[in-house]
């Protein structure tokens, strides 16, 4: 049976991504399994090579990270929840400031319409912001490129901050080799990951491929059934497809989009970086947590990407992901309300 054109593009995308992994590995660059695919696919996109991700495999990678996060949900983590109260309660303020700074930037400086400006400025999940932006009448391609640029730039900047500001290493082992884990622990990874993903979809849980396995693995870890994260081979596999997920969003980018949307996104990343730095410095000076964990908790990138960094540098994974989940929940709650408001405004203008 001959392969379809879409299947051939996906195969080509995987080959380019793995070439990126190999190139970064041979060059001795940090996090080759994450940065290699990102860089290779960005170059391919800029040279007009068609790219396509593999959603099922990418979601499987997120399920692995969900199990890794869930393994850190132990009674000891729950004992820390009260100490997170202030930093968690600061998250709505952080999101509000991002909106207050970002919407005028995109609306007045970049000349976007209101809906496009709003969903470009809010640091939520990329897919969520694109869907809500479409519902609100925003420019889907613009929102997608700006949100992808936010993720890409913060994933690139975070290692520099971690190594040069906090002095941590990015070459730490990401886990125990599969050969060193008991068979029952290895079997729990696909069981908890697959079942959590399935049940999450069934109840329409936001971020089901990652959050579902996280909750199920968390219950297993809390009840002393799960005792270890997925093996390092699984974590490296997850890194590859997280990197692919970011890189393919630039597929088909034009020179006009580079000049308008990607540059606008890069300008906003600078503003977001200043907001993030202000919060991280303030919360650290108040002694409200480990500086590295606070930085990763407030870095406005994806929870999957920051989970990878937390694993690599040995930060408090539960602390980091808890803050990102709160951020995403708050954004998801507010986004439909904003979309309804934009739709009513458009209807009034037409009337």
C-alpha distance (Angstrom), angle and dihedral (degrees) to the residues before:
residue distance angle dihedral
X1 . . .
X2 3.83 . .
X3 3.77 118.8 .
X4 3.80 118.0 -109.4
X5 3.79 120.2 -119.4
X6 3.83 89.3 -108.7
X7 3.82 90.8 54.0
X8 3.80 91.1 49.4
X9 3.81 90.6 51.0
X10 3.81 90.1 50.8
X11 3.80 91.1 50.1
X12 3.81 90.3 49.0
X13 3.82 89.4 49.1
X14 3.81 91.4 53.1
X15 3.81 91.7 47.6
X16 3.82 91.3 51.2
X17 3.80 90.7 47.3
X18 3.80 93.2 50.8
X19 3.81 90.1 46.8
X20 3.80 86.1 56.3
X21 3.80 90.8 51.4
X22 3.81 90.7 50.9
X23 3.80 93.7 46.6
X24 3.81 93.2 50.2
X25 3.80 91.4 45.0
X26 3.81 93.8 50.8
X27 3.81 90.2 46.5
X28 3.81 90.6 52.5
X29 3.82 92.3 -123.2
X30 3.82 120.1 158.5
X31 3.80 122.1 -95.8
X32 3.82 95.6 5.4
X33 3.82 92.6 175.1
X34 3.81 90.8 59.2
X35 3.81 105.0 30.2
X36 3.80 96.7 36.2
X37 3.84 95.5 65.3
X38 3.81 92.0 40.2
X39 3.80 94.0 53.1
X40 3.80 96.0 40.7
X41 3.79 93.7 49.3
X42 3.80 92.6 45.6
X43 3.81 89.9 54.2
X44 3.81 90.2 46.2
X45 3.81 91.4 49.9
X46 3.80 92.3 49.7
X47 3.81 89.0 52.7
X48 3.82 88.9 53.0
X49 3.82 96.8 -109.1
X50 3.84 108.4 156.1
X51 3.81 112.3 -118.2
X52 3.80 135.7 -170.4
X53 3.77 131.2 -178.1
X54 3.79 125.9 -139.1
X55 3.80 102.7 -121.1
X56 3.80 96.7 -168.9
X57 3.80 92.9 51.6
X58 3.81 92.1 42.8
X59 3.80 89.4 52.9
X60 3.81 89.7 48.3
X61 3.81 87.5 54.7
X62 3.81 89.5 52.0
X63 3.81 89.2 49.4
X64 3.82 89.2 56.1
X65 3.80 90.1 52.1
X66 3.80 88.6 47.2
X67 3.80 90.3 57.0
X68 3.82 90.0 46.4
X69 3.80 90.4 53.4
X70 3.80 92.8 43.8
X71 3.79 90.4 54.1
X72 3.82 87.6 65.6
X73 3.83 93.2 55.5
X74 3.78 98.0 99.8
X75 3.81 132.5 143.9
X76 3.81 86.7 -94.0
X77 3.82 90.2 60.6
X78 3.80 92.1 52.0
X79 3.79 88.3 53.4
X80 3.83 86.8 59.9
X81 3.82 95.6 52.8
X82 3.79 93.5 90.0
X83 3.80 89.9 53.6
X84 3.82 88.8 55.0
X85 3.80 93.4 54.8
X86 3.81 96.5 98.9
X87 3.82 96.7 42.6
X88 3.81 90.8 46.3
X89 3.80 92.0 48.2
X90 3.81 88.9 51.9
X91 3.81 91.0 60.0
X92 3.86 95.7 81.7
X93 3.82 88.3 52.1
X94 3.80 89.8 50.7
X95 3.83 92.0 51.7
X96 3.81 91.9 46.0
X97 3.81 92.2 52.0
X98 3.82 90.2 48.7
X99 3.82 88.3 54.6
X100 3.82 94.3 44.4
X101 3.82 90.5 52.0
X102 3.80 99.8 33.4
X103 3.80 103.6 45.9
X104 3.85 94.9 55.0
X105 3.81 89.3 44.0
X106 3.81 92.7 55.7
X107 3.80 94.8 35.0
X108 3.80 101.0 46.0
X109 3.79 104.8 22.5
X110 3.82 100.9 32.9
X111 3.83 94.7 32.0
X112 3.82 95.9 -131.2
X113 3.78 122.1 156.8
X114 3.82 117.1 -103.0
X115 3.82 97.3 -98.3
X116 3.81 94.1 46.3
X117 3.81 90.9 46.6
X118 3.81 92.9 50.1
X119 3.81 97.8 47.4
X120 3.80 91.4 43.0
X121 3.81 91.2 53.0
X122 3.81 100.9 45.8
X123 3.84 112.1 90.1
X124 3.80 98.2 -136.2
X125 3.78 134.2 125.1
X126 3.79 112.5 -51.9
X127 3.80 96.1 -127.5
X128 3.80 92.1 44.1
X129 3.80 93.7 51.4
X130 3.81 91.7 47.8
X131 3.82 92.2 50.2
X132 3.79 94.6 46.1
X133 3.80 90.7 43.2
X134 3.80 90.7 53.1
X135 3.82 90.6 49.7
X136 3.80 89.5 50.9
X137 3.81 92.7 50.6
X138 3.79 97.0 -105.6
X139 3.81 127.0 146.7
X140 3.80 102.5 -87.0
X141 3.81 97.8 -162.7
X142 3.80 92.3 49.0
X143 3.81 93.1 48.9
X144 3.81 90.7 47.2
X145 3.81 94.0 51.1
X146 3.81 94.3 45.4
X147 3.81 93.7 47.3
X148 3.83 90.2 46.1
X149 3.81 89.4 50.2
X150 3.81 89.9 51.6
X151 3.81 90.8 53.4
X152 3.80 94.0 42.4
X153 3.80 95.3 48.7
X154 3.80 95.9 45.7
X155 3.80 91.3 47.6
X156 3.83 87.7 52.4
X157 3.83 95.2 43.9
X158 3.82 97.6 43.3
X159 3.84 95.3 70.7
X160 3.82 90.8 51.4
X161 3.80 90.8 52.1
X162 3.80 92.8 44.6
X163 3.79 94.2 50.9
X164 3.81 102.3 34.5
X165 3.81 101.8 33.0
X166 3.79 102.2 30.8
X167 3.80 98.8 24.8
X168 3.80 96.9 -133.8
X169 3.79 126.0 146.4
X170 3.79 124.9 -114.5
X171 3.79 92.2 -162.0
X172 3.80 98.0 74.7
X173 3.82 116.2 126.8
X174 3.80 109.7 -96.9
X175 3.77 94.6 -142.8
X176 3.77 147.5 -40.1
X177 3.80 118.9 -51.7
X178 3.80 115.6 -103.2
X179 3.81 89.9 -117.1
X180 3.81 90.0 61.8
X181 3.81 97.3 51.2
X182 3.82 123.4 86.6
X183 3.79 114.5 -105.9
X184 3.82 93.0 -115.7
X185 3.83 91.0 56.4
X186 3.82 90.7 49.5
X187 3.80 92.1 50.0
X188 3.79 91.4 51.1
X189 3.82 91.1 63.9
X190 3.84 97.4 67.1
X191 3.82 92.2 33.5
X192 3.80 96.1 52.4
X193 3.80 93.0 35.6
X194 3.80 96.0 48.8
X195 3.80 96.6 40.0
X196 3.80 93.4 44.6
X197 3.79 91.2 49.7
X198 3.83 91.7 48.0
X199 3.80 94.6 47.7
X200 3.80 91.4 44.3
X201 3.80 90.0 55.7
X202 3.78 91.3 47.1
X203 3.79 93.0 57.9
X204 3.83 93.8 37.6
X205 3.79 92.1 -115.8
X206 3.80 112.5 -178.1
X207 3.81 110.3 -109.8
X208 3.83 88.7 10.2
X209 3.85 97.1 172.3
X210 3.81 90.3 60.0
X211 3.81 107.1 20.9
X212 3.82 95.2 46.7
X213 3.83 94.1 55.9
X214 3.81 89.5 41.3
X215 3.81 92.6 56.5
X216 3.81 93.8 43.9
X217 3.80 93.1 45.9
X218 3.80 89.1 45.5
X219 3.80 90.2 56.1
X220 3.82 89.4 48.3
X221 3.81 92.4 49.1
X222 3.79 92.8 44.9
X223 3.81 91.1 52.7
X224 3.81 92.3 47.0
X225 3.81 95.0 -110.0
X226 3.82 96.4 112.6
X227 3.80 116.5 48.3
X228 3.80 106.1 166.7
X229 3.77 142.9 40.9
X230 3.80 119.7 -111.1
X231 3.82 112.8 -76.2
X232 3.77 120.2 -85.7
X233 3.81 91.5 -105.7
X234 3.81 89.6 60.9
X235 3.82 92.5 46.9
X236 3.81 90.9 51.0
X237 3.81 90.0 49.1
X238 3.81 88.5 52.1
X239 3.82 90.9 50.6
X240 3.81 91.4 55.3
X241 3.78 93.6 54.6
X242 3.79 94.0 42.4
X243 3.81 86.3 55.2
X244 3.80 91.4 47.5
X245 3.79 90.5 49.2
X246 3.80 90.6 58.3
X247 3.80 96.9 40.8
X248 3.81 98.4 51.1
X249 3.81 92.1 59.0
X250 3.80 88.0 76.7
X251 3.81 92.3 58.5
X252 3.80 111.4 131.3
X253 3.80 94.3 10.6
X254 3.80 112.0 164.3
X255 3.79 130.6 -149.0
X256 3.81 89.6 -109.2
X257 3.81 90.6 53.2
X258 3.80 90.3 48.5
X259 3.79 91.3 53.1
X260 3.80 95.0 44.3
X261 3.78 112.6 25.2
X262 3.79 106.0 23.5
X263 3.81 93.4 44.0
X264 3.81 89.4 46.8
X265 3.80 88.4 51.6
X266 3.80 91.9 49.7
X267 3.79 90.6 50.8
X268 3.79 90.0 52.1
X269 3.80 90.8 49.2
X270 3.81 87.9 61.7
X271 3.82 90.2 53.8
X272 3.81 91.7 45.4
X273 3.79 89.7 49.0
X274 3.80 91.0 55.4
X275 3.82 91.4 48.7
X276 3.79 91.4 47.5
X277 3.81 91.9 47.9
X278 3.80 91.7 51.3
X279 3.80 92.0 52.8
X280 3.80 94.8 43.3
X281 3.81 93.4 48.6
X282 3.80 92.5 46.5
X283 3.80 95.4 47.0
X284 3.81 91.6 44.6
X285 3.81 92.5 49.8
X286 3.81 88.5 51.7
X287 3.81 88.4 55.4
X288 3.80 93.7 -122.4
X289 3.79 97.0 144.6
X290 3.78 148.8 -29.7
X291 3.85 107.9 -45.9
X292 3.81 94.4 -130.9
X293 3.79 92.5 49.1
X294 3.81 91.7 47.5
X295 3.80 90.7 50.7
X296 3.81 92.7 50.4
X297 3.81 90.9 43.9
X298 3.81 93.3 54.8
X299 3.81 100.0 35.1
X300 3.84 101.2 114.5
X301 3.79 96.5 -130.7
X302 3.80 131.4 105.8
X303 3.79 121.8 -58.9
X304 3.81 90.7 -126.6
X305 3.80 92.7 54.4
X306 3.81 93.8 46.0
X307 3.81 90.3 46.1
X308 3.80 88.2 57.2
X309 3.82 91.0 51.7
X310 3.80 91.6 46.6
X311 3.80 90.1 53.5
X312 3.81 93.0 46.4
X313 3.82 96.3 49.4
X314 3.79 96.1 36.2
X315 3.82 95.3 -116.9
X316 3.80 123.2 157.5
X317 3.81 98.1 -76.3
X318 3.80 95.2 -170.8
X319 3.82 91.6 51.0
X320 3.81 93.3 48.5
X321 3.79 97.0 47.1
X322 3.81 94.2 42.8
X323 3.81 89.3 60.6
X324 3.80 93.0 46.8
X325 3.80 91.5 49.9
X326 3.80 90.4 51.5
X327 3.82 89.6 49.7
X328 3.81 93.0 50.2
X329 3.83 93.2 44.8
X330 3.80 91.6 51.4
X331 3.80 91.5 48.3
X332 3.81 92.9 47.5
X333 3.80 91.7 49.7
X334 3.79 92.5 50.8
X335 3.82 99.3 39.4
X336 3.83 99.2 70.8
X337 3.81 89.6 48.8
X338 3.79 90.1 52.6
X339 3.83 90.9 46.3
X340 3.81 90.7 53.6
X341 3.79 90.8 49.9
X342 3.81 92.0 51.0
X343 3.83 91.1 48.3
X344 3.82 91.6 51.1
X345 3.80 90.4 48.8
X346 3.82 91.2 51.7
X347 3.80 90.9 48.4
X348 3.81 91.4 51.0
X349 3.79 91.6 49.4
X350 3.83 91.5 51.9
X351 3.80 91.0 47.6
